[in-house]
């Protein structure tokens, strides 16, 4: 545990794409063991937030701490080493490598060969379809299978915090349910999760707390059970208009 401190603490982050001010004083916390969701429309800054957390982008202002230590100036590979893994939007698997080789790439920071083998078996238990396709070239997998592989690859780094960027994007409803069931299972086995998701209804079913982001700012935060009763959230993110 972390002496009462949040696992992840983001305070007043300002991130730019060139001259575009993408994140404008964004703050959030994730406590150990939670699933927290960040919802918002396209262009609101959700992916920018995750890329800032993982070190792909650097905040010009603000502070990010993980287990009480500042990480906002660390390089991406060092952030992976301290226990944060990202599943990027669009999966970004290694399409010319096999399923097994992709999983091995996920464990590149590790040298505990026996545990890597055990974790790969755990991943195949989570995603039996990947076991069946372990020798298949990843680029020939279906969209759902590629999303499974992207999550499994991140899991191979043994993260303490998993950053998920739009895991349901482009998937059939039955596969969305499978992916979200797996996210919930991974969390119950001890991996804290920050979930960026446009499918707010599904995100609210597995997350305890949520944040709403609009044009680079957090405009609302609450327990998900309260967020899904809010009139603005219903109208903008759940597709419910009661008027």
C-alpha positions as CSV (number, residue, x, y, z in Angstrom):
1,X,0.0,0.0,0.0
2,X,1.0,3.6,-0.3
3,X,0.5,5.2,3.1
4,X,-2.8,6.8,2.1
5,X,-1.4,8.4,-1.1
6,X,-3.1,7.7,-4.4
7,X,-1.3,5.3,-6.7
8,X,-1.4,7.9,-9.5
9,X,-1.7,11.6,-8.8
10,X,-2.0,14.0,-11.7
11,X,-2.0,17.7,-10.7
12,X,-2.7,20.7,-13.0
13,X,-1.2,19.2,-16.2
14,X,-0.9,21.3,-19.3
15,X,0.2,19.5,-22.5
16,X,0.6,20.9,-25.9
17,X,0.6,19.5,-29.5
18,X,2.8,22.1,-31.1
19,X,0.9,25.4,-30.5
20,X,-2.3,23.5,-29.6
21,X,-3.1,23.6,-25.9
22,X,-4.5,20.1,-25.5
23,X,-4.7,19.6,-21.7
24,X,-5.6,22.7,-19.7
25,X,-4.9,22.2,-16.0
26,X,-6.1,18.6,-15.8
27,X,-6.0,16.8,-12.4
28,X,-7.1,13.3,-11.4
29,X,-6.2,10.6,-9.0
30,X,-6.3,6.8,-9.2
31,X,-6.2,4.8,-6.0
32,X,-4.6,1.3,-5.8
33,X,-7.0,-1.4,-6.9
34,X,-9.5,0.8,-8.6
35,X,-10.9,0.9,-12.1
36,X,-11.3,4.6,-13.0
37,X,-12.7,5.7,-16.3
38,X,-12.1,8.9,-18.3
39,X,-14.9,9.7,-20.7
40,X,-15.3,12.4,-23.3
41,X,-16.0,13.1,-26.9
42,X,-13.5,12.8,-29.8
43,X,-10.8,15.5,-29.4
44,X,-11.5,16.1,-25.8
45,X,-8.0,15.1,-24.7
46,X,-8.4,11.6,-23.5
47,X,-5.6,10.0,-25.5
48,X,-3.4,13.0,-24.8
49,X,-3.9,12.4,-21.1
50,X,-2.7,8.7,-21.4
51,X,0.2,9.6,-23.7
52,X,1.3,12.2,-21.1
53,X,1.1,9.6,-18.4
54,X,3.1,7.1,-20.3
55,X,5.8,9.7,-21.2
56,X,5.1,9.8,-25.0
57,X,4.1,13.4,-24.5
58,X,5.7,15.8,-21.9
59,X,3.6,18.2,-19.9
60,X,4.8,21.8,-19.9
61,X,3.2,22.5,-16.6
62,X,2.0,20.4,-13.7
63,X,3.1,17.2,-11.8
64,X,2.5,13.5,-12.2
65,X,3.4,11.2,-9.4
66,X,3.3,7.4,-9.1
67,X,3.5,5.8,-5.7
68,X,4.6,9.2,-4.4
69,X,7.5,9.7,-6.8
70,X,7.4,12.2,-9.7
71,X,7.4,10.6,-13.1
72,X,6.5,13.5,-15.5
73,X,10.1,13.9,-16.8
74,X,10.8,10.1,-17.2
75,X,11.2,8.5,-20.6
76,X,8.5,6.0,-21.8
77,X,10.7,2.9,-21.2
78,X,11.5,4.0,-17.6
79,X,7.8,4.5,-17.0
80,X,7.1,1.0,-18.1
81,X,9.9,-0.2,-15.8
82,X,8.3,1.4,-12.7
83,X,5.0,-0.4,-13.5
84,X,2.8,1.5,-15.9
85,X,1.8,0.0,-19.2
86,X,-0.4,1.4,-21.9
87,X,-2.7,-0.3,-24.4
88,X,-2.8,2.4,-27.2
89,X,-5.8,3.4,-29.2
90,X,-5.8,1.4,-32.5
91,X,-3.9,-1.5,-30.8
92,X,-0.6,-0.9,-32.6
93,X,0.5,-4.5,-32.4
94,X,3.6,-5.7,-34.2
95,X,1.7,-6.9,-37.3
96,X,4.6,-8.9,-38.9
97,X,5.4,-10.8,-35.7
98,X,3.6,-13.8,-34.4
99,X,1.2,-13.7,-31.4
100,X,3.9,-15.2,-29.2
101,X,6.6,-12.8,-30.4
102,X,4.3,-9.9,-29.6
103,X,3.8,-11.2,-26.1
104,X,7.6,-11.6,-25.7
105,X,8.0,-7.9,-26.8
106,X,5.6,-7.0,-24.0
107,X,8.1,-8.6,-21.6
108,X,11.2,-6.9,-23.0
109,X,12.0,-5.1,-19.7
110,X,12.1,-8.4,-17.8
111,X,14.8,-11.0,-17.4
112,X,12.9,-13.5,-15.2
113,X,12.5,-16.1,-17.9
114,X,10.6,-18.7,-15.8
115,X,8.0,-16.1,-14.7
116,X,7.7,-14.8,-18.2
117,X,6.7,-18.3,-19.3
118,X,4.2,-18.5,-16.4
119,X,2.7,-15.1,-17.3
120,X,2.4,-16.1,-20.9
121,X,0.4,-19.2,-19.8
122,X,-1.8,-16.9,-17.6
123,X,-2.4,-14.6,-20.7
124,X,-3.5,-17.6,-22.7
125,X,-5.8,-18.6,-19.9
126,X,-7.3,-15.1,-20.1
127,X,-7.5,-15.2,-23.9
128,X,-7.9,-18.8,-25.0
129,X,-8.2,-17.6,-28.6
130,X,-4.7,-16.3,-28.5
131,X,-3.4,-19.7,-27.4
132,X,-5.1,-21.2,-30.5
133,X,-3.3,-18.6,-32.6
134,X,0.0,-18.4,-30.8
135,X,2.0,-19.0,-34.0
136,X,-0.2,-16.9,-36.2
137,X,1.1,-13.6,-37.7
138,X,-0.5,-10.9,-35.6
139,X,-1.5,-8.8,-38.6
140,X,-3.8,-11.6,-39.8
141,X,-5.9,-11.7,-36.6
142,X,-9.4,-10.3,-36.5
143,X,-9.9,-6.9,-34.9
144,X,-11.1,-8.4,-31.7
145,X,-8.2,-10.8,-31.5
146,X,-5.8,-7.9,-32.1
147,X,-7.3,-6.0,-29.2
148,X,-6.9,-9.1,-27.0
149,X,-3.3,-9.3,-28.1
150,X,-2.7,-5.6,-27.3
151,X,-4.0,-6.0,-23.8
152,X,-2.1,-9.3,-23.3
153,X,1.1,-7.7,-24.5
154,X,0.7,-4.9,-22.0
155,X,0.0,-7.4,-19.2
156,X,3.3,-9.2,-20.0
157,X,5.2,-6.2,-18.5
158,X,3.4,-7.1,-15.1
159,X,2.1,-3.5,-14.7
160,X,0.8,-2.1,-11.4
161,X,-1.2,0.4,-13.4
162,X,-2.8,-0.4,-16.8
163,X,-3.7,2.5,-19.1
164,X,-6.4,1.4,-21.6
165,X,-7.2,3.7,-24.6
166,X,-10.6,2.9,-26.3
167,X,-10.4,-0.9,-26.0
168,X,-14.0,-1.3,-27.5
169,X,-13.3,0.7,-30.6
170,X,-14.5,-1.0,-33.8
171,X,-15.5,-4.2,-32.0
172,X,-18.7,-6.2,-32.3
173,X,-20.9,-6.0,-29.2
174,X,-20.1,-9.6,-28.1
175,X,-16.4,-9.0,-28.3
176,X,-16.8,-5.7,-26.4
177,X,-18.4,-7.7,-23.6
178,X,-15.5,-10.2,-23.7
179,X,-12.9,-7.4,-23.5
180,X,-14.6,-5.7,-20.6
181,X,-15.1,-9.0,-18.7
182,X,-11.3,-9.5,-19.1
183,X,-10.4,-6.0,-17.9
184,X,-12.5,-6.6,-14.8
185,X,-10.9,-10.0,-14.2
186,X,-7.4,-8.5,-14.6
187,X,-8.3,-5.8,-12.1
188,X,-9.7,-8.3,-9.6
189,X,-6.3,-10.1,-9.8
190,X,-4.6,-6.9,-8.7
191,X,-3.9,-4.6,-11.6
192,X,-5.2,-1.0,-11.1
193,X,-6.8,0.4,-14.3
194,X,-7.3,3.8,-15.9
195,X,-9.8,3.3,-18.7
196,X,-10.4,5.8,-21.5
197,X,-13.6,4.9,-23.3
198,X,-16.2,6.4,-25.5
199,X,-18.6,3.6,-24.7
200,X,-19.5,5.2,-21.4
201,X,-22.3,2.7,-20.6
202,X,-19.8,-0.2,-20.6
203,X,-17.2,1.8,-18.8
204,X,-19.6,2.7,-16.0
205,X,-20.5,-1.0,-15.5
206,X,-16.9,-1.9,-14.4
207,X,-15.5,1.3,-13.1
208,X,-16.0,2.6,-9.5
209,X,-15.3,6.3,-10.3
210,X,-15.2,8.4,-13.4
211,X,-14.0,11.7,-14.8
212,X,-15.6,13.6,-17.7
213,X,-13.2,15.6,-19.9
214,X,-14.2,18.4,-22.3
215,X,-11.7,20.4,-24.3
216,X,-8.8,19.5,-22.2
217,X,-10.4,20.1,-18.8
218,X,-12.1,17.9,-16.2
219,X,-15.6,19.2,-15.9
220,X,-17.0,16.5,-13.6
221,X,-15.9,13.7,-11.3
222,X,-17.9,11.3,-9.2
223,X,-18.8,7.7,-8.5
224,X,-19.9,6.1,-11.8
225,X,-23.3,5.3,-10.2
226,X,-23.9,9.1,-9.8
227,X,-22.4,10.1,-13.1
228,X,-24.8,7.9,-15.1
229,X,-27.7,9.7,-13.4
230,X,-26.4,13.1,-14.4
231,X,-28.5,14.8,-17.1
232,X,-25.5,16.1,-19.1
233,X,-23.8,12.7,-19.0
234,X,-27.0,11.0,-20.0
235,X,-27.5,13.3,-23.0
236,X,-23.9,13.6,-24.2
237,X,-22.4,10.2,-23.4
238,X,-25.2,7.7,-22.8
239,X,-27.5,8.8,-25.7
240,X,-30.4,9.3,-23.4
241,X,-32.6,12.4,-23.8
242,X,-35.5,12.5,-21.4
243,X,-37.1,15.6,-22.7
